[in-house]
Amino acid sequence: MATRLRKSRKQRGSRYCGWGQIGQHRQSGSRGGIGGGGKHKHFWIRTVIEEPNHFGHDPLSSYSRFLVKKWINIRDLKSLSLRFVSKKDEMTVLDLASLGIQKLLGGGSINESYTIKVAQASASAKKKVESAGGTIISNEHKTQ
């Protein structure tokens, strides 16, 4: 088609060129907003259909593989040994892992000898238990 016959040539000088009032063909109001505008408002159905996972975020992953959720101090072993204890070769055996306790901390003092089964133990807890004549059986989890 020749340029001189196009509609745009015929509309030159008519101020709006067939777009009605001045705001109908300018800026971004005629298309519902700029970029991702309106995804939570008037383009919601389009967003649900075309991009169902657009909103929200990925769950955070911890840098530590073993998160200690339950722990106990040495000062609390006496009260535990009264309820959850088994004797083996004249030694008091405490299985903290079966009670859901993951770490033994060194708060307080100890004067009895225990054999303690636990996933983790702090350095001060190990030192205090061994100085009292006890042992700690642990399977240390490595943290990154």
N, C-alpha and C positions, 0 to 999 in steps of 0.2 A: 504494500500500500504506500502510496506517495505520502510524504510528510505533510504536504499542504492539505491533504484530505482527512488527516487525523482529527479526532475529537478535541485533543488538547490544543490544536492550532485554532480551532473554531472558538474555544472558550477563553482565549487570551483576551485580557482586558475586562473580564466579567467579575473580577475581584475574588470570587470563591471557586471558580472553575468547576462548578457542579457539585460541590461538597456542602452546600447549605450554609449554615451559620459558620462563623470564623473558627470556632473551636473544634469542628468535627473532623478535620483532616490534619491536625497539627499535633505535635508532641506525642505523649504516650497515653493520653486519656482515651483515645479511640480504640486501644487494644487491651485495656484492663490493667495497665501498670507496666513498669519497667522490669525486665528480667523475670525473677520468680515472684513478683508481686501478686498478691491475691491467692496464694496457695492455701492459706488458712481461711480464706473468705469466699470470694465468688468463683474461684477456680478449684474449689475443694474436690468436686467429683472428678475432675480431670486428674488431680493429684492422686486420689485414691486409686484410680484405674491405671494410670501410666507409671506412677512412682509410689507404690505402696509403702516402701521403706524410706521415704524421703525424710520424714521427721523422726526424732529420737536419736539415740546414739548406741554404739556398741558397748557391751558390758566391759567394765574395766577388769583387766587381768592383773593380779598382783605379781610383783617381781619376786616374791618369796613363795616357794613351793610349800613350805610347812609353816602355817600360821598357828601360833600357840593360842588356844582359846581357853584352856583351863590349866591353872598352875596351883602350886601349894608351897608354903614355906616349911622349913625344917621344924619350926616351933609348933606346927600343927600335926606333926607325925604322931605324937603321943596320943592325941584324941582319936586319930585314925586307927592306931594299933590296938586300941581297946575293942574296936568293932570288927575290923577287917584284917585279921592276922592269921597266919598259919605258921606253925613251928616246924622247923626242919633242922635237925642236928644242933639242937640247943640255940638256934638262931631264929630271930623273929623275921619272917619274910613278909614284906608289904608289896603287893602287886598294884602299883598306882595306875598302870596302863589299863587294867581291867576295870578300874573305877572311873576311867575317862579323864584322868589327870595326865597332861602331856609333858609338864616340866616341873622339876623340883628346884626351888630357889633357896638361897642360903640365908634367909632371914631368921634370926633367933639362934638358939643354941640347942645342943643335943647331948645327952649323957648316957643313952642306951645304944647298943649296937644293933643295927638293922641290915638286912639284905633287901635292897629296894630295886624293884623292876619299874623302870620309867623310860619314856622315849628320849627325854633330854634332861640334863642337869647342869646347873651353872657351876663354874669353877669353884666358887666359895662353898657351894653345897657339897661337892665332891670332897673337898678338903676337910670339911667338918665331919662328914659321915665316916671318912677313912680314919680321922684322928680319934673317933670314938670307937673304932674297932669294927666298923661295918663296911659293906661293899655296895656299889651301885652297878646294876646290870642295865645298860642302856644301849639302844640302837640309835645313835645320833643321826638326825636328818640333816643333810647339808642344805644350807640356804644360799641363795645366789647373792 
